Amino acid sequence: MKRIVMGIAAASLVMTNALAADLAPKPYVKAPALVDPGWGWTGFYAGLNAGYSWGRANTTVAPIALPFPAVQFGSFGQNVDGWVGGGQLGYNWQVDPKWVVGLEGDIQATGERSSRTLTTTSARYGSNIIGLPGGTDFNSIATLTANLSYDLQWFATFRGRVGVLSDPQTLWYATGGLAVGEFKYSSATALGIQVFTPGLGGTTLLGAFNFPIGAGVSSTDTRVGWTVGAGVERKFTRNWSAKLEYLYMDFGSKTYFAGTANQADVSFHDHVLRAGFNYAFSPTPVVAKY
C-alpha cells in the first residue's frame, strides 16, 4: 500500500511540472518612457528684436499759383532712416520633418526721422518797387522755400511665414502680409522777393519781402500697406532661439494739405534689418509608444 501511495505522489509531481512547463511566461510590461520632443517647432512663441531701417519718402509738391515768376518745386526723394525696436508674437506648425508654417505679428517703435529744406530761385525779371513783374525801373529775384519733415513713429506687421529646416535646429523662411504705420508729415512754404535798382540790370538791393504763403502745418495719420521679407532662425535650446530678418514695407502714396500752398503727394517705403530672440512655449514631453 505504501508503495502505491508513493507512486501516485510521484506521478502527480511529474504531471504538475509538465503542466507548468506548458504554460506561457507572464508578459513583462515596461513602464512608459518620457521622450523629449527635441527640436520641435510647433507652438506659440514670443520675443524681442532691434535693428535699423532705411526709409525713403518720395515727394511731389503741387505747383503754387503766384503772381511772381517763382520756379516751382519738382519731385524729389528723401531718406528717412533710424533705429527700430519692438516685440513679436506668433505660432508655428511643423507640418513634417522639413517644413514649418506659421503666423506672426509684431509692433515696432522707430527713430526714423528726417527733414529737408527746398529752395528755388528765379532769374532776374523787370518789376515794380514791390517786386511784381512789369516795368523797367527795378528788377527782382523770387525765392521759393519749403521746410519739410518726415517721421515714421511706429509700425506693425501681421504676416504669414513659410520655412524649410536645413537641420532640426535651423529654419530658413519667407514671410509676407499686412503693414500698418503711423506717419507724420510737416510742411511750411514761404516766398521771398528781393528788389534791386537801378533799372533792369541794377544790383543795389532796395528791399526784401517775405510772404509765408504756406503756413506751417503738420499731419499725423495711420497708413496701411504691405510687406515681404525673409529670415533665418536657429534654436539653441528647445525653448530659446535667435533670428535675423529682413523686411521690405510699402505704404503707398497719400496727398497732404490738398488745396493749399503746402499740397504734396508723399509715398513711403522702407527696408528693415533686425535681429531678435524668441521663447517658444513648447508642449510637455510626449509618451513613447511600444
Residue, then its C-alpha position, 0 to 999 in steps of 0.5 A: m500500500k505504501r508503495i502505491v501511495m508513493g507512486i501516485a505522489a510521484a506521478s502527480l509531481v511529474m504531471t504538475n511540472a509538465l503542466a507548468a512547463d506548458l504554460a506561457p511566461k507572464p508578459y513583462v510590461k515596461a513602464p512608459a518612457l518620457v521622450d523629449p520632443g527635441w527640436g520641435w517647432t510647433g507652438f506659440y512663441a514670443g520675443l524681442n528684436a532691434g535693428y535699423s531701417w532705411g526709409r525713403a519718402n518720395t515727394t511731389v509738391a503741387p505747383i503754387a499759383l503766384p503772381f511772381p515768376a517763382v520756379q516751382f518745386g519738382s519731385f524729389g526723394q528723401n531718406v528717412d532712416g533710424w533705429v527700430g525696436g519692438g516685440q513679436l508674437g506668433y505660432n508655428w506648425q511643423v507640418d513634417p520633418k522639413w517644413v514649418v508654417g506659421l503666423e506672426g505679428d509684431i509692433q515696432a517703435t522707430g527713430e526714423r526721422s528726417s527733414r529737408t529744406l527746398t529752395t528755388t530761385s528765379a532769374r532776374y525779371g523787370s518789376n515794380i518797387i514791390g517786386l511784381p513783374g512789369g516795368t523797367d525801373f527795378n528788377s527782382i529775384a523770387t525765392l521759393t522755400a519749403n521746410l519739410s519733415y518726415d517721421l515714421q513713429w511706429f509700425a506693425t506687421f501681421r504676416g504669414r511665414v513659410g520655412v524649410l529646416s536645413d537641420p532640426q535646429t535651423l529654419w530658413y523662411a519667407t514671410g509676407g502680409l499686412a503693414v500698418g504705420e503711423f506717419k507724420y508729415s510737416s510742411a511750411t512754404a514761404l516766398g521771398i522777393q528781393v528788389f534791386t535798382p537801378g533799372l533792369g540790370g541794377t544790383t543795389l538791393l532796395g528791399a526784401f519781402n517775405f510772404p509765408i504763403g504756406a503756413g506751417v502745418s503738420s499731419t499725423d495719420t495711420r497708413v496701411g500697406w504691405t510687406v515681404g521679407a525673409g529670415v533665418e532662425r536657429k534654436f539653441t535650446r528647445n525653448w530659446s532661439a535667435k533670428l535675423e530678418y529682413l523686411y521690405m514695407d510699402f505704404g503707398s502714396k497719400t496727398y497732404f494739405a490738398g488745396t493749399a500752398n503746402q499740397a504734396d503727394v508723399s509715398f513711403h517705403d522702407h527696408v528693415l534689418r533686425a535681429g531678435f530672440n524668441y521663447a517658444f512655449s513648447p508642449t510637455p514631453v510626449v509618451a513613447k509608444y511600444 
